[in-house]
């Protein structure tokens, strides 16, 4: 791989990520849960991506308001509380 191309590849990856994150945020803008009227396996799944965004330095709470509200709902669920505690991780950093 040509190292001179690295910065461009990273930038394109960040653009693609921002596009995908915006789609998730838009989906959540008029919905309490990711799919349908009820909590599903998709909700904690996208919580992982939200956490990854924070860990990558993306200003998730500033850029993705609906997704941030969704995250606050998901992290209150007992199973999610237990999983985060067991893994000793936070979605915020």
Residue pairs with C-beta under 8 A, 6 or more apart in sequence:
17 53
17 56
17 58
18 58
21 49
21 53
21 58
21 60
21 63
21 64
21 67
22 64
24 34
24 46
24 49
24 64
24 67
25 63
25 64
25 65
25 66
25 67
26 66
27 34
28 34
28 66
28 67
28 69
28 70
29 66
32 70
32 73
33 39
33 40
33 42
33 43
33 70
34 40
34 42
34 43
34 46
34 70
35 42
39 74
39 77
43 70
43 74
44 74
44 77
44 79
44 80
44 83
46 67
46 70
47 71
47 74
47 75
47 80
47 91
50 60
50 64
50 67
50 68
50 71
50 91
51 89
51 90
51 91
53 60
53 64
54 60
54 91
54 92
54 93
55 93
60 67
60 68
60 71
61 68
71 91
74 80
75 81
75 84
75 91
84 90
84 91
